[in-house]
Amino acid sequence: MYVNNSDNLKYENFVCCVNGELVDPESGSISALDHSIIVGDGVFETVQVVDGVPFALSRHLRRLWFSCEGLGLVPPDEDLIRSSLESVLEADTDAGLVRITWSSGPGSLSSSRGDGPGTLIVATQPAKQWPDSEAVHVCRWTRNENAALVGLKTTSYAENVLALKAAQEQGCSEALFLNTAGFLCEGTGSNIFVVIDGTLVTPPLSSGCLAGITREIILELIDVVERDVHPTEFALISESFLSSSTRDVIPISRIDDLALPNIPGPITSEAVTSFAAFKTDELGHGES
């Protein structure tokens, strides 16, 4: 049975900065009319922190800017982001993750957006402890690969919350979505890779999945074919893994009742090793 350890997180383990000012994460406040609260009108990035250094920060900021453009938001000031990061990481030397959230700011109680200014929240939390392998559940809801928010990392995450809860009730740690065409898409907070007939495959961005940062790096490091994967092919999967900025690369042990034979398999092991070496090299060069 999968145990959700998020309930063990305490507010004293978080450090938070709002619009450049350090605040108490529990009692600090933003406008009750902030549109990210009212309708989820905002974007975010979650960045892994290793020994006080945000990993792949430049890639995350590039995607944040892309999400802002797609949502029609004026992007936040990069200097403010970096100074906020410096403040929270200096205050929280044990941080494992840092989340950058940018909203459109105060607005109406409807979908009509206000005139700003936007709200920038930068907050840390401890790293999550992941298992050696994960069981995943294919949820009954679908991703719409033609939706307005496809490819954008927005704060409209309620369907992910619902899907992950359903997966946890099945003893799994992640939920997988199919898209409206019936093909494999992504997890609630991860990309998926499968090995079929000795070839590493991942759904293409046209499937509706997010362009994950870890996914992007893996595609640069090892041979991967981007193509649609239908559930009828699941029985052909010899090994599989999830990737994300919080988990790196983790093997999948089963997809619902389908137990996978290789945990981890040789291609998954190559992905784990290649990504770990890349991360060590990037952090050694102070990449940000």
ZIGINOR-V416863 format. One record per residue. N is the residue number from 0. RES is the residue in one letter. SS is DSSP state (@ for helix, = for strand, . for the rest). PHI is phi in whole degrees, 0 to 359 (none if undefined). OMEGA is omega in whole degrees, -180 to 180 (* if undefined). Layout:
# ZIGINOR-V416863
[[N:RES:SS:PHI:OMEGA] [N:RES:SS:PHI:OMEGA]]
This chain:
# ZIGINOR-V416863
[[0:M:.:none:178] [1:Y:.:286:178] [2:V:.:251:179] [3:N:.:280:-177] [4:N:@:266:-177] [5:S:@:294:-180] [6:D:@:292:-180] [7:N:@:278:179] [8:L:.:286:-180] [9:K:.:248:-178] [10:Y:@:300:-179] [11:E:@:291:178] [12:N:@:268:179] [13:F:.:246:170] [14:V:=:234:-171] [15:C:=:226:178] [16:C:=:233:179] [17:V:=:243:-179] [18:N:.:50:175] [19:G:.:89:-178] [20:E:=:245:176] [21:L:=:294:180] [22:V:=:225:173] [23:D:.:292:-175] [24:P:.:296:-179] [25:E:.:268:-175] [26:S:.:252:176] [27:G:.:297:-173] [28:S:.:225:167] [29:I:.:233:-179] [30:S:.:301:175] [31:A:.:294:179] [32:L:.:260:179] [33:D:=:302:-172] [34:H:@:291:175] [35:S:@:291:177] [36:I:@:279:-176] [37:I:@:293:-175] [38:V:.:225:-179] [39:G:.:75:-176] [40:D:.:270:-179] [41:G:=:193:180] [42:V:=:228:-180] [43:F:=:204:172] [44:E:=:221:173] [45:T:=:247:-172] [46:V:=:244:176] [47:Q:=:286:178] [48:V:=:244:180] [49:V:=:237:-179] [50:D:.:52:176] [51:G:.:83:-177] [52:V:=:248:176] [53:P:=:289:-178] [54:F:.:276:176] [55:A:.:58:-176] [56:L:@:300:-179] [57:S:@:300:178] [58:R:@:295:180] [59:H:@:295:180] [60:L:@:294:177] [61:R:@:299:179] [62:R:@:289:176] [63:L:@:300:178] [64:W:@:296:178] [65:F:@:298:179] [66:S:@:295:177] [67:C:@:299:180] [68:E:@:299:-179] [69:G:@:294:-180] [70:L:@:268:180] [71:G:.:75:180] [72:L:.:260:168] [73:V:.:292:-176] [74:P:.:293:178] [75:P:.:290:178] [76:D:.:288:-176] [77:E:@:296:178] [78:D:@:298:178] [79:L:@:293:176] [80:I:@:299:-176] [81:R:@:292:178] [82:S:@:290:176] [83:S:@:293:176] [84:L:@:300:179] [85:E:@:299:-178] [86:S:@:295:-176] [87:V:@:288:-179] [88:L:@:284:174] [89:E:@:289:-180] [90:A:@:280:-178] [91:D:.:236:-176] [92:T:.:285:179] [93:D:.:256:-177] [94:A:.:302:175] [95:G:.:250:179] [96:L:=:220:171] [97:V:=:224:180] [98:R:=:249:177] [99:I:=:251:-180] [100:T:=:241:179] [101:W:=:231:179] [102:S:=:249:178] [103:S:.:285:179] [104:G:.:89:-179] [105:P:=:302:179] [106:G:.:214:180] [107:S:.:275:176] [108:L:.:275:178] [109:S:.:243:179] [110:S:.:283:-180] [111:S:.:289:-176] [112:R:.:281:177] [113:G:.:278:-178] [114:D:.:265:-179] [115:G:.:85:2] [116:P:.:287:179] [117:G:.:288:179] [118:T:=:243:178] [119:L:=:251:177] [120:I:=:239:176] [121:V:=:238:-174] [122:A:=:221:178] [123:T:=:255:169] [124:Q:=:205:178] [125:P:.:296:175] [126:A:.:294:177] [127:K:.:279:178] [128:Q:.:270:-177] [129:W:.:261:176] [130:P:.:287:179] [131:D:.:292:176] [132:S:=:211:-176] [133:E:=:232:170] [134:A:=:264:-177] [135:V:=:236:-178] [136:H:=:239:175] [137:V:=:279:-173] [138:C:=:281:-175] [139:R:=:276:179] [140:W:=:267:-177] [141:T:=:242:169] [142:R:=:273:176] [143:N:.:267:-177] [144:E:.:290:179] [145:N:.:250:-176] [146:A:.:288:-177] [147:A:.:296:-174] [148:L:.:262:-180] [149:V:.:303:178] [150:G:.:84:-180] [151:L:.:254:179] [152:K:.:263:-175] [153:T:=:255:179] [154:T:.:278:175] [155:S:.:277:-171] [156:Y:.:244:-174] [157:A:@:299:-180] [158:E:@:293:176] [159:N:@:292:178] [160:V:@:300:-179] [161:L:@:295:-179] [162:A:@:294:-180] [163:L:@:295:177] [164:K:@:299:179] [165:A:@:297:179] [166:A:@:294:-180] [167:Q:@:297:177] [168:E:@:292:176] [169:Q:.:264:-180] [170:G:.:77:-179] [171:C:.:247:-178] [172:S:.:257:178] [173:E:=:209:175] [174:A:=:252:176] [175:L:=:251:175] [176:F:=:256:160] [177:L:=:269:175] [178:N:=:265:-175] [179:T:.:292:177] [180:A:.:276:178] [181:G:.:92:-180] [182:F:=:261:178] [183:L:=:299:-177] [184:C:=:240:-174] [185:E:=:192:172] [186:G:=:267:179] [187:T:.:291:179] [188:G:.:214:-175] [189:S:.:203:168] [190:N:=:257:-178] [191:I:=:240:176] [192:F:=:235:178] [193:V:=:228:175] [194:V:=:251:179] [195:I:=:233:-178] [196:D:.:54:176] [197:G:.:80:-179] [198:T:=:249:177] [199:L:=:279:-174] [200:V:=:233:172] [201:T:=:221:179] [202:P:.:301:178] [203:P:.:286:179] [204:L:@:299:178] [205:S:@:294:177] [206:S:@:288:-177] [207:G:.:106:-178] [208:C:.:283:176] [209:L:.:285:175] [210:A:.:282:-177] [211:G:.:298:180] [212:I:@:293:178] [213:T:@:294:175] [214:R:@:303:-180] [215:E:@:303:-178] [216:I:@:292:179] [217:I:@:300:179] [218:L:@:296:177] [219:E:@:280:-171] [220:L:@:266:-175] [221:I:.:227:-178] [222:D:.:285:179] [223:V:.:223:174] [224:V:=:259:175] [225:E:=:266:179] [226:R:.:202:177] [227:D:.:291:178] [228:V:.:235:-180] [229:H:=:265:179] [230:P:@:304:177] [231:T:@:295:178] [232:E:@:270:-176] [233:F:@:303:-179] [234:A:@:294:180] [235:L:@:270:-176] [236:I:=:286:179] [237:S:=:266:176] [238:E:=:200:-176] [239:S:=:200:175] [240:F:=:208:175] [241:L:=:256:174] [242:S:=:228:175] [243:S:=:193:-179] [244:S:.:288:180] [245:T:.:266:-175] [246:R:.:252:-171] [247:D:=:61:-180] [248:V:=:233:-179] [249:I:=:228:179] [250:P:=:296:172] [251:I:=:262:180] [252:S:=:269:178] [253:R:=:204:173] [254:I:=:247:-170] [255:D:.:53:-178] [256:D:.:269:-179] [257:L:=:270:177] [258:A:=:281:-180] [259:L:.:273:-172] [260:P:.:283:-175] [261:N:.:237:-177] [262:I:.:225:-11] [263:P:.:275:174] [264:G:.:276:-176] [265:P:@:297:-179] [266:I:@:286:174] [267:T:@:298:179] [268:S:@:298:177] [269:E:@:296:179] [270:A:@:296:179] [271:V:@:300:-177] [272:T:@:293:-178] [273:S:@:295:-179] [274:F:@:293:180] [275:A:@:299:179] [276:A:@:293:178] [277:F:@:298:-178] [278:K:@:296:179] [279:T:@:300:-180] [280:D:@:294:-179] [281:E:@:297:180] [282:L:@:293:178] [283:G:@:294:178] [284:H:.:267:179] [285:G:.:68:-179] [286:E:.:299:176] [287:S:.:208:*]]
